[in-house]
Amino acid sequence: MPSEDSPASSASPHPHLTPHGIDLSPSTPSSPDPTSLEPSKPANEPPPTPSTPTPPPPFQPPSPSSPKPKPKPKQTFTCPPPACNAITFPTARLLMRHKSTSLFHEYCRKCDLDFASLEAKLIHLIESERHLACAECGEEFGCEDGLVRHVWRVS
């Protein structure tokens, strides 16, 4: 008597179907599988062709005869003469810092203006609406209260 595990006892009426109903037969069935989740396609539609992406072209290094792109001219910022004999700086920010810290410049950083003398700069600070400066000494303040306290102390 054959055992339960022998192939003769496990034979089913559909030898190519798995217990889950998947057809493993080498030929395709003439009727669609009812358990298939794919929607049916019309009979006159051609089978889809597999699309293969085209590979990118291989890297080609530039030939020595090809023209090289011209580098952009670097902008430089020049310190106005005569104070520094036209020193150049790579950025406007560095030029502003130079003029603000140099003893050879009378410069208003807030207005980005150069002055020929300390007197010209003080007149600018006192008369400008952008600055809160003491009319006596030219000291600049960040708020009106600071200027008022200063004027009371020096008077």
C-alpha positions, 0 to 999 in steps of 0.5 A, spaced: 500 500 500 502 506 498 504 511 503 500 518 503 507 522 502 508 518 495 507 521 488 501 516 487 497 519 492 498 526 491 496 526 484 490 531 483 486 532 477 490 538 475 497 536 475 500 542 473 496 547 478 499 548 485 495 548 491 494 555 490 491 555 483 497 557 479 499 553 473 506 551 472 505 547 465 510 549 460 505 550 455 500 556 456 492 554 457 487 556 451 483 559 456 485 564 461 486 562 469 480 565 473 484 566 479 489 571 474 488 578 477 490 581 470 485 584 466 484 581 459 486 584 453 483 584 446 485 579 441 487 583 436 492 587 440 499 585 438 503 583 444 507 588 448 515 589 446 520 589 451 523 596 451 530 596 453 533 603 455 538 605 450 545 606 454 548 613 454 554 614 450 561 613 452 565 618 456 569 622 451 574 627 453 575 633 450 580 633 444 586 638 445 584 642 439 577 643 442 576 651 444 576 651 452 571 656 455 574 663 457 574 664 464 570 670 466 574 676 468 574 676 476 571 683 478 576 686 483 575 692 488 580 698 488 581 702 494 581 710 491 587 713 491 591 717 494 590 713 501 592 706 499 595 707 492 590 703 488 590 697 492 585 691 490 581 687 493 577 680 491 570 683 494 567 689 496 566 687 503 573 686 504 574 693 501 569 696 506 572 693 512 579 696 509 576 703 509 573 702 516 579 700 519 584 703 516 587 710 519 588 713 512 581 713 510 575 717 513 569 713 511 562 712 513 560 705 512 553 706 513 552 710 507 558 707 503 562 714 502 569 716 502 571 723 505 577 727 504 578 729 511 575 728 518 571 735 518 568 733 512 566 726 515 563 729 521 559 734 517 556 728 514 554 725 520 551 731 523 547 733 517 545 726 515 538 724 516 541 717 517 545 718 523 544 720 530 550 724 531 552 729 537 552 736 533 558 738 538 563 732 537 560 728 532 559 722 536 554 717 533 549 713 537 544 708 535 538 711 538 535 718 540 535 716 548 543 715 547 544 722 544 540 725 549 543 722 555 550 724 551 548 731 550 546 732 558 552 729 560 557 734 556 553 740 557 
